[in-house]
């Protein structure tokens, strides 16, 4: 790192240490900016389309294990496969975690994973992502595969704060995976995380706490995360336990399967909580280093809609890649000022921005007793309020006046009306 960059980084650390509120609103030094907008991060859910779809092909029991349990294992394997892409792959490609560009309201990102010629059963999988809120910043997304009637939809919002020598990040939101051919659904919560390596100006993400996967067939997977300790342990460590129900999850010894290892590397599976997995090839649950990702196909920039992320941020991303700090500031400020002017015009005219493909539903104010989201949350004994994902009903973190229960629903009809133009 240059002396100038080092000085900027030191000043940035001082500013976040004294800042009260969500750190995402702070302006990061140019050298730590990523050329990628946060709205693109939704693609990390499906960089392994075969694993994303695998559960829908499991329809029969095997060696006495019910098909429903085998599907839960398959969904857990797919979820674990998303973690490296979501939380550590950028460290590997860019030396350290960089701050993504904050999406503007209405920003879009669209692409598709084309079918695998070696496995024609997979078919084509489509991703669409939309920035549905700017204050607070919320990204809604949907991933669907019509050939196999599989849909993933959800939203993500983060709030970050400085604590001691790390940045703590609470993830709000959830995803719902629907296996249409089997009429089965899975609620997936998001793990908390924090940034380490700040003092060395080489930040990286480490997951912490818990996240959950709840199936409509009753099975629950509880995942716990931790990093390397001062004297022992490995980075990116996790342990996942699969239970028959949330009631069984009250005692870890009731687990049907335990999966442990590194979510960025190798993990192993064994039956029961007390049995220790032997590190042999036939016990490997997932090996992130040996599973190649399938890249998303996105239209060339000159063919994209003006609101599509790569077209809108093209000049900024180009400046970041060139390391031209002055141009980064100029181009980024110009785009952000343009968005502020649009919001002012809308406010003057009394116009609310029309979300393109998603609709927000507040379940506190709406009678949706038959909703998949609330049913699965109840099965997992998780709060449906807008608390950090994985928050239990018994936790008292939210103030009454802040309670809200949001799900950003994918409205397929809206998308179908224009997908031929966008794709």
Secondary structure per residue as TSV (DSSP state, phi and psi in degrees):
chain	resnum	aa	ss	phi	psi
A	1	X	-	360.0	135.7
A	2	X	-	-69.7	163.5
A	3	X	H	-62.3	-38.0
A	4	X	H	-65.3	-43.8
A	5	X	H	-64.9	-40.3
A	6	X	H	-61.3	-39.9
A	7	X	H	-65.8	-41.6
A	8	X	H	-64.6	-38.8
A	9	X	H	-65.7	-41.7
A	10	X	H	-61.7	-42.6
A	11	X	H	-64.2	-38.4
A	12	X	H	-65.2	-42.2
A	13	X	H	-61.6	-40.4
A	14	X	H	-64.4	-38.3
A	15	X	H	-68.9	-38.7
A	16	X	H	-75.7	-28.6
A	17	X	H	-67.5	-27.3
A	18	X	T	-104.3	5.8
A	19	X	-	-95.2	134.4
A	20	X	-	-107.7	123.5
A	21	X	S	127.9	-170.2
A	22	X	-	-76.4	121.9
A	23	X	G	-68.7	-16.4
A	24	X	G	-63.3	-19.2
A	25	X	G	-81.9	-10.7
A	26	X	S	-77.9	149.6
A	27	X	-	-86.6	120.0
A	28	X	-	-83.8	152.5
A	29	X	-	-60.6	143.9
A	30	X	G	-55.9	-35.1
A	31	X	G	-70.0	-14.4
A	32	X	G	-101.5	3.0
A	33	X	E	-77.6	139.6
A	34	X	E	-88.5	148.7
A	35	X	E	-80.0	6.1
A	36	X	E	-113.3	134.6
A	37	X	E	-77.7	149.6
A	38	X	G	-61.2	-24.1
A	39	X	G	-66.0	-19.4
A	40	X	G	-79.2	-15.9
A	41	X	G	-65.5	-15.9
A	42	X	G	-62.0	-23.1
A	43	X	G	-66.0	-20.6
A	44	X	G	-67.2	-15.0
A	45	X	G	-67.4	-22.2
A	46	X	G	-139.6	42.5
A	47	X	S	-82.5	0.1
A	48	X	-	-129.1	76.1
A	49	X	H	-56.1	-32.1
A	50	X	H	-64.8	-40.8
A	51	X	H	-72.7	-35.6
A	52	X	H	-59.0	-37.0
A	53	X	H	-96.9	-11.2
A	54	X	H	-55.9	-40.2
A	55	X	G	-60.7	-33.4
A	56	X	G	-69.0	-17.6
A	57	X	G	-88.5	-6.7
A	58	X	-	-92.7	103.7
A	59	X	-	-123.8	-5.0
A	60	X	S	-128.3	148.3
A	61	X	-	-65.5	159.6
A	62	X	B	-139.0	123.3
A	63	X	T	51.3	41.6
A	64	X	T	83.2	-3.9
A	65	X	B	-90.5	124.2
A	66	X	-	-58.5	147.1
A	67	X	H	-60.9	-34.9
A	68	X	H	-62.7	-38.9
A	69	X	H	-71.1	-38.8
A	70	X	H	-62.4	-35.7
A	71	X	H	-68.7	-38.3
A	72	X	H	-61.6	-40.9
A	73	X	H	-62.1	-41.7
A	74	X	H	-65.6	-41.1
A	75	X	H	-66.0	-39.1
A	76	X	H	-63.8	-41.1
A	77	X	H	-63.0	-43.3
A	78	X	H	-60.9	-44.7
A	79	X	H	-61.5	-44.9
A	80	X	H	-60.7	-35.5
A	81	X	H	-66.3	-21.5
A	82	X	H	-80.7	-19.4
A	83	X	H	-68.6	-41.7
A	84	X	H	-62.0	-44.0
A	85	X	H	-64.1	-41.5
A	86	X	H	-73.3	-35.0
A	87	X	H	-124.0	-10.0
A	88	X	T	-137.4	-13.7
A	89	X	H	-63.9	-30.9
A	90	X	H	-71.2	-30.0
A	91	X	H	-60.8	-38.9
A	92	X	H	-73.0	-34.3
A	93	X	H	-91.7	-25.3
A	94	X	H	-122.0	17.2
A	95	X	S	76.0	-36.7
A	96	X	S	-158.1	164.6
A	97	X	-	-66.4	129.6
A	98	X	-	-114.7	155.3
A	99	X	E	-75.9	121.5
A	100	X	E	-69.5	158.6
A	101	X	E	-69.2	135.9
A	102	X	-	-74.0	119.0
A	103	X	-	-64.3	147.3
A	104	X	-	-90.9	159.4
A	105	X	T	-58.9	127.8
A	106	X	T	89.7	-2.4
A	107	X	-	-62.3	141.5
A	108	X	E	-123.6	152.9
A	109	X	E	-145.9	125.0
A	110	X	E	-136.0	141.9
A	111	X	E	-169.1	-178.1
A	112	X	E	-150.5	148.5
A	113	X	E	-100.4	116.3
A	114	X	-	-73.3	157.3
A	115	X	-	-60.4	150.0
A	116	X	B	-87.0	118.6
A	117	X	T	-62.1	-28.7
A	118	X	T	-79.4	-13.2
A	119	X	B	-140.6	80.4
A	120	X	T	-63.3	-14.7
A	121	X	T	-69.5	-19.9
A	122	X	S	-71.6	-43.7
A	123	X	-	72.1	-168.1
A	124	X	-	-94.4	140.4
A	125	X	E	-120.7	133.4
A	126	X	E	-114.7	140.3
A	127	X	E	-117.3	135.8
A	128	X	E	-137.2	137.4
A	129	X	E	-135.5	139.5
A	130	X	E	-142.1	135.3
A	131	X	E	-82.1	104.8
A	132	X	E	-93.5	-9.7
A	133	X	E	-153.5	143.4
A	134	X	E	-105.6	-35.3
A	135	X	T	-129.0	98.2
A	136	X	T	-76.8	158.7
A	137	X	E	-71.5	119.6
A	138	X	E	-134.3	130.2
A	139	X	E	-111.3	125.8
A	140	X	E	-104.4	150.0
A	141	X	E	-149.6	159.6
A	142	X	E	-145.6	139.5
A	143	X	E	-126.7	122.9
A	144	X	E	-136.0	151.1
A	145	X	E	-132.0	103.5
A	146	X	T	-69.0	-32.8
A	147	X	T	-58.7	-37.8
A	148	X	T	-111.9	6.1
A	149	X	T	54.9	48.1
A	150	X	E	-114.3	131.1
A	151	X	E	-135.7	134.2
A	152	X	E	-117.5	129.3
A	153	X	E	-140.6	150.8
A	154	X	E	176.9	-168.3
A	155	X	E	-151.1	161.6
A	156	X	E	-140.8	136.6
A	157	X	E	-140.6	139.1
A	158	X	E	-123.9	147.7
A	159	X	E	-129.7	129.3
A	160	X	E	-122.0	149.0
A	161	X	E	-148.4	156.7
A	162	X	E	-91.3	131.1
A	163	X	E	-137.8	112.6
A	164	X	T	59.1	-109.5
A	165	X	T	-116.9	20.8
A	166	X	E	-131.7	162.0
A	167	X	E	-103.1	119.5
A	168	X	E	-91.6	132.4
A	169	X	E	-123.4	119.6
A	170	X	E	-97.1	127.1
A	171	X	E	-98.8	122.1
A	172	X	E	-102.4	146.9
A	173	X	E	120.3	-177.1
A	174	X	E	-167.0	170.8
A	175	X	E	-128.8	150.3
A	176	X	E	-124.3	120.5
A	177	X	E	-99.1	126.5
A	178	X	E	-118.3	123.3
A	179	X	E	-100.4	93.7
A	180	X	T	-62.9	-36.3
A	181	X	T	-68.3	-22.7
A	182	X	T	-110.6	-1.7
A	183	X	T	51.4	51.0
A	184	X	E	-130.6	141.8
A	185	X	E	-132.4	154.3
A	186	X	E	-134.8	129.0
A	187	X	E	-96.3	128.6
A	188	X	E	-122.7	120.7
A	189	X	E	-95.7	168.8
A	190	X	-	-111.5	138.9
A	191	X	-	-77.5	148.6
A	192	X	E	-67.4	163.6
A	193	X	E	-153.7	170.0
A	194	X	E	-147.6	159.3
A	195	X	E	-99.5	126.4
A	196	X	E	-108.9	172.3
A	197	X	-	77.4	19.4
A	198	X	T	-67.8	-42.4
A	199	X	T	-64.6	-28.8
A	200	X	T	-89.7	5.0
A	201	X	T	57.2	33.2
A	202	X	-	-139.4	67.1
A	203	X	-	-68.1	145.9
A	204	X	E	-144.8	156.5
A	205	X	E	-89.5	138.3
A	206	X	E	-131.1	129.4
A	207	X	E	-80.1	155.7
A	208	X	E	-149.4	173.3
A	209	X	E	68.0	-144.2
A	210	X	E	-132.3	157.8
A	211	X	E	-141.1	168.6
A	212	X	E	-137.1	149.8
A	213	X	E	-127.5	116.5
A	214	X	E	-115.1	125.2
A	215	X	E	-96.6	150.7
A	216	X	T	-68.4	-15.4
A	217	X	T	-85.4	2.7
A	218	X	S	106.9	-29.6
A	219	X	-	-64.8	141.6
A	220	X	E	-128.3	134.3
A	221	X	E	-112.9	125.8
A	222	X	E	-109.8	120.2
A	223	X	E	-109.6	133.1
A	224	X	E	-118.7	142.9
A	225	X	E	-128.6	147.8
A	226	X	E	-159.8	163.4
A	227	X	-	-110.7	-166.9
A	228	X	-	-74.6	131.5
A	229	X	-	-81.4	-179.7
A	230	X	S	-66.2	-33.6
A	231	X	S	-118.7	-16.3
A	232	X	S	-156.4	175.6
A	233	X	-	93.0	172.9
A	234	X	-	-125.5	151.3
A	235	X	T	-67.7	158.8
A	236	X	T	56.3	38.4
A	237	X	E	-86.2	151.3
A	238	X	E	-154.4	161.2
A	239	X	E	-140.0	128.6
A	240	X	E	-118.4	132.7
A	241	X	E	-120.5	132.3
A	242	X	E	-104.6	127.3
A	243	X	E	-119.8	158.8
A	244	X	S	-69.1	-29.9
A	245	X	S	-159.6	169.4
A	246	X	T	-67.4	-27.6
A	247	X	T	-65.5	-42.2
A	248	X	G	-63.6	-29.4
A	249	X	G	-69.3	-9.7
A	250	X	G	-68.2	-17.6
A	251	X	S	-128.6	116.8
A	252	X	G	-59.0	-26.8
A	253	X	G	-68.8	-11.5
A	254	X	G	-84.0	-0.3
A	255	X	-	-63.7	140.6
A	256	X	S	-82.4	-38.3
A	257	X	E	-140.7	147.7
A	258	X	E	-124.5	132.6
A	259	X	E	-120.7	130.4
A	260	X	E	-146.1	156.2
A	261	X	E	146.9	-147.2
A	262	X	E	-113.1	127.4
A	263	X	T	-69.7	-16.6
A	264	X	T	-95.8	-1.0
A	265	X	S	-136.5	-117.6
A	266	X	E	-108.9	140.4
A	267	X	E	-131.0	158.5
A	268	X	E	-129.0	152.2
A	269	X	E	-122.1	142.8
A	270	X	E	-147.0	156.7
A	271	X	E	-82.8	132.5
A	272	X	S	82.4	152.7
A	273	X	S	-75.5	-31.1
A	274	X	S	-89.1	-11.1
A	275	X	S	-84.2	138.0
A	276	X	-	-96.7	127.6
A	277	X	-	-70.1	129.9
A	278	X	-	-84.6	136.1
A	279	X	-	-80.0	68.9
A	280	X	-	-117.5	157.5
A	281	X	G	-58.1	-37.0
A	282	X	G	-76.1	-6.3
A	283	X	G	-102.7	-1.1
A	284	X	E	-65.5	129.7
A	285	X	E	-89.8	-48.3
A	286	X	E	-156.8	138.3
A	287	X	E	-123.8	101.5
A	288	X	G	-64.3	-28.7
A	289	X	G	-74.6	-18.5
A	290	X	G	-107.4	5.9
A	291	X	-	-113.0	106.4
A	292	X	-	-71.7	141.0
A	293	X	-	-83.6	153.7
A	294	X	-	-105.1	118.9
A	295	X	-	-75.3	146.1
A	296	X	-	-73.4	138.7
A	297	X	B	-91.9	122.0
A	298	X	-	-123.4	142.7
A	299	X	-	-61.4	151.5
A	300	X	-	-56.5	148.3
A	301	X	G	-56.1	-40.2
A	302	X	G	-70.4	-10.0
A	303	X	G	-103.9	-0.5
A	304	X	S	-84.2	158.8
A	305	X	-	-66.7	146.1
A	306	X	T	-56.4	-25.1
A	307	X	T	-88.1	-6.1
A	308	X	B	-70.8	140.0
A	309	X	H	-54.3	-51.9
A	310	X	H	-68.1	-28.6
A	311	X	H	-76.6	-44.6
A	312	X	H	-63.7	-38.9
A	313	X	T	-98.9	11.3
A	314	X	H	-55.1	-48.5
A	315	X	H	-67.5	-36.5
A	316	X	H	-66.5	-47.0
A	317	X	H	-61.8	-38.3
A	318	X	H	-62.9	-42.5
A	319	X	H	-66.1	-38.6
A	320	X	H	-63.9	-44.1
A	321	X	H	-65.3	-28.1
A	322	X	H	-85.4	-12.4
A	323	X	T	71.4	24.5
A	324	X	-	-89.4	89.3
A	325	X	H	-61.2	-38.8
A	326	X	H	-65.3	-42.4
A	327	X	H	-68.8	-36.1
A	328	X	H	-55.4	-50.2
A	329	X	H	-61.2	-44.0
A	330	X	H	-64.3	-50.2
A	331	X	H	-68.6	-41.0
A	332	X	H	-65.9	-43.7
A	333	X	H	-64.1	-38.8
A	334	X	H	-63.2	-44.8
A	335	X	H	-65.9	-43.9
A	336	X	H	-66.8	-36.8
A	337	X	H	-67.1	-38.9
A	338	X	H	-59.0	-41.9
A	339	X	H	-67.6	-39.0
A	340	X	H	-62.5	-39.4
A	341	X	H	-65.2	-39.6
A	342	X	H	-62.4	-41.3
A	343	X	H	-65.2	-37.6
A	344	X	H	-63.6	-43.1
A	345	X	H	-62.8	-43.4
A	346	X	H	-62.4	-41.8
A	347	X	H	-64.0	-41.9
A	348	X	H	-64.0	-34.8
A	349	X	H	-90.6	-2.7
A	350	X	T	69.5	32.9
A	351	X	-	-101.8	133.6
A	352	X	-	-99.4	134.0
A	353	X	-	-58.2	128.5
A	354	X	-	-85.2	116.5
A	355	X	-	-65.9	141.1
A	356	X	S	-80.4	-50.7
A	357	X	S	-124.6	1.7
A	358	X	E	-132.6	152.9
A	359	X	E	-130.5	129.5
A	360	X	E	-86.3	137.6
A	361	X	E	-126.9	126.2
A	362	X	E	-100.5	109.9
A	363	X	T	-79.0	-8.7
A	364	X	T	-73.0	-34.3
A	365	X	T	-100.7	-5.7
A	366	X	S	-122.5	139.1
A	367	X	-	-82.5	99.9
A	368	X	-	-130.9	55.8
A	369	X	T	-63.3	-20.2
A	370	X	T	-97.1	9.6
A	371	X	-	-70.8	135.4
A	372	X	H	-59.1	-42.7
A	373	X	H	-57.7	-52.5
A	374	X	H	-69.0	-35.1
A	375	X	H	-64.0	-46.2
A	376	X	H	-68.5	-37.8
A	377	X	H	-62.6	-39.0
A	378	X	H	-66.0	-39.6
A	379	X	H	-60.4	-38.2
A	380	X	H	-86.3	-3.5
A	381	X	T	58.4	38.8
A	382	X	B	-105.0	152.7
A	383	X	-	-71.9	142.3
A	384	X	-	-98.0	3.7
A	385	X	S	-76.8	163.2
A	386	X	S	-78.9	65.7
A	387	X	S	-107.2	167.4
A	388	X	B	-54.3	138.2
A	389	X	T	-56.0	141.7
A	390	X	T	91.4	-1.9
A	391	X	-	-72.1	131.9
A	392	X	B	-84.7	156.3
A	393	X	T	-55.6	-32.2
A	394	X	T	-74.6	-15.7
A	395	X	-	-72.2	146.3
A	396	X	-	-114.0	37.5
A	397	X	-	-73.8	-36.4
A	398	X	S	-88.1	144.3
A	399	X	-	-81.1	150.6
A	400	X	G	-56.4	-40.2
A	401	X	G	-70.4	-12.5
A	402	X	G	-99.8	-3.5
A	403	X	-	-65.8	126.9
A	404	X	-	-152.3	153.8
A	405	X	-	-130.2	97.3
A	406	X	E	-109.4	140.8
A	407	X	E	-137.8	126.1
A	408	X	E	-90.4	107.6
A	409	X	E	-88.4	133.1
A	410	X	E	-73.7	122.4
A	411	X	-	-101.0	95.8
A	412	X	H	-60.3	-34.4
A	413	X	H	-61.4	-39.7
A	414	X	H	-63.5	-41.9
A	415	X	H	-67.5	-42.5
A	416	X	H	-61.3	-27.3
A	417	X	T	-71.0	-17.7
A	418	X	T	-137.0	5.1
A	419	X	H	-64.4	-30.2
A	420	X	H	-67.0	-25.0
A	421	X	H	-83.0	-40.7
A	422	X	H	-77.8	-44.3
A	423	X	-	-72.7	360.0
